Amino acid sequence: MKTFIWLMPVLFGLNVLFAGCDERGRQPSTRMTAPTSASPSASKINDFDLEKAVRAKLEDDAQLKEADLSVNAIAERNEITLSGTVRSHAARERAIELAKSAKPGILVNDKIDVKPAG
C-alpha cells in the first residue's frame, strides 16, 4: 500500500507533463502570436519630437512665450511633464491645455509653479 501511495503522485505528474508537451492535436492557428500594431511604426513619435511639438505650442502663445517652462516627454507612455514658473493660474491652465493639444490622449503632469509679478 505504501508503494501505491507514493507511485500515484509520480504517475499523475508524468501524465500532466506529457499531456502538456503533446502538440499533435493542435492546429497551427491556435498558437499565440505577438500582437501587431494597427498603425505602422513610422507614425510613432519619439521623446524629442513630442517635446518639440509641445514647445512649439507654448512658444506660439503670447501669454506663455515669456514663461520659464520646461518640457520633458516620455513618448512611449504618451506623457509630458511641464515644470517651471508662470505668473498666473490662467497661464498655468493655458500651458496644460496647449500641451494636451499637441497629441491626442496625452497625459500632462503639471509641476508648474504660479508666482505673480511682485
C-alpha positions as CSV (number, residue, x, y, z in Angstrom):
1,M,0.0,0.0,0.0
2,K,2.9,2.4,0.8
3,T,4.3,1.9,-2.7
4,F,0.9,2.6,-4.3
5,I,0.5,5.9,-2.4
6,W,4.0,7.0,-3.5
7,L,3.5,5.9,-7.1
8,M,0.2,7.7,-7.7
9,P,1.6,11.3,-7.5
10,V,4.6,10.4,-9.6
11,L,2.4,8.9,-12.3
12,F,0.0,11.8,-12.2
13,G,2.9,14.3,-12.6
14,L,4.3,12.4,-15.5
15,N,0.8,12.3,-17.2
16,V,0.4,16.1,-16.8
17,L,4.0,16.7,-18.1
18,F,3.5,14.5,-21.2
19,A,0.0,15.9,-21.9
20,G,1.4,19.5,-21.8
21,C,4.1,18.6,-24.3
22,D,1.8,16.9,-26.8
23,E,1.1,19.2,-29.8
24,R,-0.3,16.6,-32.2
25,G,-3.9,17.7,-31.8
26,R,-3.3,21.4,-32.1
27,Q,-4.0,23.5,-35.2
28,P,-1.3,25.9,-36.2
29,S,-3.8,28.8,-35.9
30,T,-4.2,28.1,-32.2
31,R,-0.7,29.2,-31.3
32,M,-0.3,32.6,-29.7
33,T,1.5,35.2,-31.8
34,A,2.8,38.6,-30.8
35,P,0.3,41.4,-31.3
36,T,0.8,43.6,-34.2
37,S,0.4,47.3,-34.2
38,A,-2.6,48.7,-36.0
39,S,-0.5,51.7,-37.2
40,P,2.9,51.5,-38.8
41,S,5.9,52.2,-36.7
42,A,6.7,55.3,-38.8
43,S,3.7,57.1,-37.1
44,K,5.2,56.6,-33.7
45,I,6.6,59.7,-32.1
46,N,9.8,59.8,-30.1
47,D,10.6,61.9,-26.9
48,F,12.4,64.7,-28.8
49,D,9.6,65.2,-31.4
50,L,6.9,65.2,-28.7
51,E,8.8,67.7,-26.6
52,K,9.4,69.8,-29.8
53,A,5.6,69.8,-30.6
54,V,4.7,70.9,-27.1
55,R,7.3,73.6,-27.0
56,A,6.1,74.9,-30.4
57,K,2.6,75.2,-29.0
58,L,3.8,77.0,-25.9
59,E,6.0,79.4,-27.8
60,D,3.2,80.3,-30.2
61,D,1.1,81.6,-27.3
62,A,1.7,85.2,-26.4
63,Q,0.9,84.7,-22.7
64,L,3.4,81.8,-22.4
65,K,6.1,82.9,-24.7
66,E,7.9,84.7,-21.8
67,A,7.2,82.0,-19.2
68,D,10.0,79.9,-17.8
69,L,8.7,76.5,-18.7
70,S,10.5,73.2,-19.3
71,V,9.0,70.2,-21.2
72,N,10.0,66.6,-20.5
73,A,8.4,63.9,-22.7
74,I,8.2,60.1,-22.4
75,A,6.6,59.3,-25.8
76,E,6.4,55.6,-25.0
77,R,4.0,56.3,-22.2
78,N,2.3,59.3,-24.1
79,E,3.3,61.5,-21.2
80,I,4.5,65.1,-20.8
81,T,5.8,66.8,-17.7
82,L,5.6,70.6,-17.6
83,S,7.6,72.4,-15.0
84,G,8.7,75.9,-14.3
85,T,7.1,79.2,-13.3
86,V,4.2,81.3,-14.7
87,R,2.7,84.5,-13.5
88,S,-1.0,83.4,-13.2
89,H,-3.3,80.4,-12.7
90,A,-4.8,81.2,-16.1
91,A,-1.3,80.9,-17.7
92,R,-0.8,77.6,-15.9
93,E,-4.1,76.2,-17.2
94,R,-3.4,77.5,-20.7
95,A,0.0,75.7,-20.7
96,I,-1.6,72.4,-19.7
97,E,-4.4,72.9,-22.4
98,L,-1.8,73.6,-25.1
99,A,0.3,70.6,-24.1
100,K,-2.7,68.3,-24.3
101,S,-3.5,69.6,-27.7
102,A,0.0,68.6,-29.1
103,K,-1.0,64.9,-29.4
104,P,-4.3,63.2,-28.8
105,G,-4.6,61.3,-25.5
106,I,-1.5,62.8,-24.0
107,L,-1.1,62.7,-20.2
108,V,0.2,66.0,-18.7
109,N,2.0,66.0,-15.4
110,D,1.7,69.6,-14.0
111,K,4.6,70.7,-11.9
112,I,4.2,74.4,-12.8
113,D,4.5,77.0,-10.0
114,V,2.5,80.2,-10.1
115,K,4.4,83.3,-8.9
116,P,2.7,86.6,-9.6
117,A,4.8,89.5,-10.5
118,G,5.5,91.5,-7.4
